[in-house]
Amino acid sequence: MRVAIAGAGAVGRSIALELVENKHRVMLIERDLNQIEPEAVEEAEWVHADACELTSLEETGLERCDVVIAATGDDKVNLVVSLLAKTEFAVPRVVARVNDPRNEWLFNSNWGVDVAVSTPRLLAALVEEAVAVGDLVRLMTFRQGEANLVEVTLPGDTPLAGKAVRTLKLPRDSALVAILRGGRVIAPQADDGLEPGDELLFVATAAVEEQVRGALGY
């Protein structure tokens, strides 16, 4: 893929390094000349430009990109970049970084955002996931809240111990996508048994999360 990243700070560079390692073509757009360090990601194309200016983006050939990532430390900038990428250049996929969780409600299709990534919220979810047993923890949101990745760790006294996956009465609009057990990732099959300590990963809409919890006996 051809990927443009607005913002060449620590976050933008880290994303660029990962994408380059996976053989994608990356363009880093940065308006602060002090942040332009081609040696930091040698395989990437570096552009000194303001990603909020339409003429600057036209010169970068943004319309040829498959993905645009708005990764600056300013939510206002990320929203403007997302809107321009989607409405002016018809970029198929726009991913935006949310710096302040209070602004998360803005990062939706009205601003051209396909996927919003809130680092503070993600870190909080990971902390909850590490300590919560027997409760549903939301790890990630897809498509502006249409579906969530949620996790539950089965406690030692779970009533599901020894029962097969097929016995779970999951609601519509939910699916068990993986079981994490002792360092293994198990693609669940109908006859697989459940064990205490299993981490179950579900994809579900927000509307049925409580029903998923009920199916697990909580």
Backbone torsions as a table, in degrees:
resi	resn	phi	psi	omega
1	MET	NA	155.5	170.9
2	ARG	-100.7	121.0	-173.4
3	VAL	-124.6	130.3	174.1
4	ALA	-105.9	134.0	178.9
5	ILE	-119.0	119.6	175.7
6	ALA	-90.6	115.3	-177.5
7	GLY	109.9	110.4	-177.5
8	ALA	-108.6	34.4	173.6
9	GLY	-77.3	-161.9	-177.3
10	ALA	-59.5	-41.5	-178.8
11	VAL	-68.2	-49.2	-179.4
12	GLY	-58.9	-42.4	-179.8
13	ARG	-66.8	-40.5	179.7
14	SER	-62.6	-42.6	177.7
15	ILE	-63.0	-43.6	-179.4
16	ALA	-60.3	-43.5	-179.8
17	LEU	-61.4	-42.2	179.0
18	GLU	-64.3	-43.4	-178.1
19	LEU	-67.9	-40.7	178.3
20	VAL	-62.7	-41.0	179.2
21	GLU	-61.9	-29.2	178.8
22	ASN	-92.2	16.8	171.5
23	LYS	72.7	24.7	175.0
24	HIS	-93.1	155.5	176.7
25	ARG	-90.0	124.5	-171.3
26	VAL	-121.8	136.7	173.5
27	MET	-122.5	122.3	177.8
28	LEU	-99.4	125.9	-179.6
29	ILE	-111.7	122.0	-176.0
30	GLU	-140.9	131.3	-179.4
31	ARG	-90.1	-19.6	179.3
32	ASP	-88.1	112.3	-176.7
33	LEU	-59.4	-29.0	179.7
34	ASN	-68.1	-18.6	179.9
35	GLN	-91.8	-5.3	180.0
36	ILE	-80.5	104.0	-179.9
37	GLU	-136.1	82.9	-176.1
38	PRO	-54.9	-28.1	-179.7
39	GLU	-68.8	-17.8	-179.7
40	ALA	-69.4	-36.2	175.5
41	VAL	-139.4	84.5	-170.3
42	GLU	-64.0	-31.5	-176.1
43	GLU	-79.0	-11.0	-177.6
44	ALA	-87.5	157.1	171.6
45	GLU	-89.9	126.4	-178.7
46	TRP	-104.5	132.7	-179.3
47	VAL	-128.8	124.9	175.7
48	HIS	-89.1	103.4	-176.3
49	ALA	-162.5	161.8	175.0
50	ASP	-93.8	112.3	-175.6
51	ALA	-70.5	-5.8	176.7
52	CYS	-92.7	-4.5	-179.3
53	GLU	-101.3	124.8	-176.2
54	LEU	-59.2	-43.3	-178.5
55	THR	-63.8	-37.5	178.5
56	SER	-64.2	-41.8	179.6
57	LEU	-67.8	-35.5	177.4
58	GLU	-60.8	-39.3	-179.4
59	GLU	-68.3	-25.6	179.8
60	THR	-79.6	-12.8	-176.5
61	GLY	72.8	40.1	-175.2
62	LEU	-60.6	-26.5	-178.5
63	GLU	-65.2	-15.5	179.0
64	ARG	-89.1	-0.7	-177.7
65	CYS	-86.2	144.6	175.4
66	ASP	-85.0	-30.8	-177.6
67	VAL	-141.0	140.2	169.8
68	VAL	-120.2	132.6	178.3
69	ILE	-116.4	117.5	176.0
70	ALA	-90.9	103.0	-168.8
71	ALA	-121.6	23.3	179.8
72	THR	-76.3	172.0	178.5
73	GLY	-88.6	9.6	-178.2
74	ASP	-119.6	116.0	-178.2
75	ASP	-61.5	-36.5	179.8
76	LYS	-62.7	-42.8	178.1
77	VAL	-63.7	-43.5	-178.4
78	ASN	-63.1	-35.8	177.9
79	LEU	-68.6	-42.9	179.5
80	VAL	-64.6	-44.4	178.3
81	VAL	-59.6	-43.9	-179.1
82	SER	-62.5	-45.3	-178.5
83	LEU	-63.6	-43.8	179.0
84	LEU	-65.1	-42.4	-178.9
85	ALA	-60.2	-41.2	-175.7
86	LYS	-80.6	-45.5	-172.1
87	THR	-85.5	-34.1	-176.1
88	GLU	-95.7	-26.7	-174.9
89	PHE	-121.5	-0.7	176.2
90	ALA	51.9	41.9	177.8
91	VAL	-67.8	129.0	-175.0
92	PRO	-61.6	-35.6	-173.6
93	ARG	-134.6	123.3	179.5
94	VAL	-122.6	122.9	179.3
95	VAL	-115.4	133.2	-176.3
96	ALA	-128.1	139.4	176.3
97	ARG	-84.4	132.3	175.4
98	VAL	-105.2	116.2	-178.5
99	ASN	-86.3	-39.8	-179.2
100	ASP	-111.7	114.0	-178.1
101	PRO	-55.2	-23.4	178.5
102	ARG	-67.3	-18.7	179.5
103	ASN	-95.0	0.6	-172.7
104	GLU	-58.9	-32.5	-178.0
105	TRP	-63.6	-21.2	179.8
106	LEU	-78.7	-24.1	-172.1
107	PHE	-83.7	78.5	-179.3
108	ASN	-139.2	-170.8	-175.2
109	SER	-64.1	-23.0	177.3
110	ASN	-63.0	-26.4	177.4
111	TRP	-105.9	13.7	176.2
112	GLY	82.5	8.9	-175.7
113	VAL	-88.9	124.6	173.6
114	ASP	-89.0	-40.4	-179.9
115	VAL	-135.9	126.2	176.3
116	ALA	-107.0	132.8	-179.4
117	VAL	-119.2	112.3	179.4
118	SER	-101.8	105.7	-177.9
119	THR	-60.7	-46.4	178.4
120	PRO	-59.1	-42.8	-179.5
121	ARG	-66.6	-39.4	179.6
122	LEU	-64.5	-42.0	178.7
123	LEU	-64.6	-40.2	178.3
124	ALA	-63.1	-40.3	179.5
125	ALA	-64.6	-38.8	-179.5
126	LEU	-68.3	-34.2	175.5
127	VAL	-64.8	-45.5	178.8
128	GLU	-60.9	-42.8	-178.7
129	GLU	-61.1	-32.9	-176.7
130	ALA	-74.0	-26.5	-173.8
131	VAL	-114.8	-17.5	-175.9
132	ALA	-84.8	129.3	175.3
133	VAL	-124.6	128.3	177.6
134	GLY	83.6	9.6	178.3
135	ASP	-131.1	152.1	-178.5
136	LEU	-79.3	130.3	178.1
137	VAL	-120.8	125.4	179.0
138	ARG	-83.3	118.8	-177.2
139	LEU	-95.0	-35.9	-173.9
140	MET	-157.6	149.9	178.1
141	THR	-114.7	136.8	179.6
142	PHE	-113.5	146.0	171.2
143	ARG	49.7	58.0	175.5
144	GLN	53.1	42.1	173.7
145	GLY	89.8	2.4	-179.8
146	GLU	-67.0	-30.3	179.0
147	ALA	-149.9	154.4	-179.1
148	ASN	-128.9	150.2	169.1
149	LEU	-94.9	117.5	-177.5
150	VAL	-123.0	153.4	-175.9
151	GLU	-132.1	144.0	171.8
152	VAL	-139.9	136.1	175.7
153	THR	-100.6	123.1	-178.2
154	LEU	-71.2	126.5	-179.6
155	PRO	-73.1	172.2	-177.8
156	GLY	-62.6	-28.5	-178.2
157	ASP	-101.9	23.8	-177.4
158	THR	-58.7	134.9	176.5
159	PRO	-71.7	-6.4	-179.0
160	LEU	-89.2	-4.6	-177.7
161	ALA	-56.5	127.6	178.4
162	GLY	83.3	-7.5	-179.3
163	LYS	-86.5	151.7	-178.8
164	ALA	-80.3	154.4	179.0
165	VAL	-56.2	-36.5	-176.5
166	ARG	-63.1	-16.7	-179.2
167	THR	-80.4	-12.3	178.1
168	LEU	-68.5	124.0	179.3
169	LYS	-94.8	73.6	-176.4
170	LEU	-77.9	145.4	178.8
171	PRO	-74.1	164.7	173.0
172	ARG	-61.1	151.6	-178.4
173	ASP	70.7	29.9	173.7
174	SER	-146.2	154.6	179.4
175	ALA	-155.3	138.0	171.6
176	LEU	-81.9	116.1	-172.9
177	VAL	-104.5	-21.4	180.0
178	ALA	-162.4	152.6	172.2
179	ILE	-122.1	125.3	176.1
180	LEU	-101.1	123.4	-175.7
181	ARG	-145.2	115.8	174.9
182	GLY	53.7	42.3	179.8
183	GLY	84.0	-1.1	178.5
184	ARG	-102.6	152.0	171.7
185	VAL	-111.5	117.9	-175.4
186	ILE	-109.4	123.9	171.5
187	ALA	-79.5	110.4	-169.3
188	PRO	-65.3	132.2	173.4
189	GLN	-111.7	158.4	-173.5
190	ALA	-55.2	-36.1	-175.0
191	ASP	-92.7	-1.4	178.5
192	ASP	-65.1	137.0	178.4
193	GLY	-87.5	150.8	177.9
194	LEU	-98.0	147.8	-177.4
195	GLU	-133.2	152.2	173.4
196	PRO	-57.2	139.8	-178.8
197	GLY	91.0	-11.5	176.7
198	ASP	-62.2	137.4	171.0
199	GLU	-99.8	117.8	-178.1
200	LEU	-102.1	128.9	178.7
201	LEU	-109.2	125.0	179.7
202	PHE	-119.5	149.3	163.8
203	VAL	-108.6	126.1	-175.6
204	ALA	-153.1	152.7	172.1
205	THR	-74.0	155.7	-178.8
206	ALA	-60.6	-31.5	-175.9
207	ALA	-65.4	-24.6	-175.5
208	VAL	-111.2	8.2	-178.2
209	GLU	-59.9	-40.6	179.8
210	GLU	-65.0	-34.6	177.3
211	GLN	-68.9	-34.4	175.0
212	VAL	-63.8	-44.1	177.3
213	ARG	-58.2	-42.3	179.5
214	GLY	-64.6	-36.1	179.1
215	ALA	-65.3	-22.4	179.7
216	LEU	-92.3	-0.5	175.9
217	GLY	90.7	22.8	-179.5
218	TYR	-117.6	NA	NA
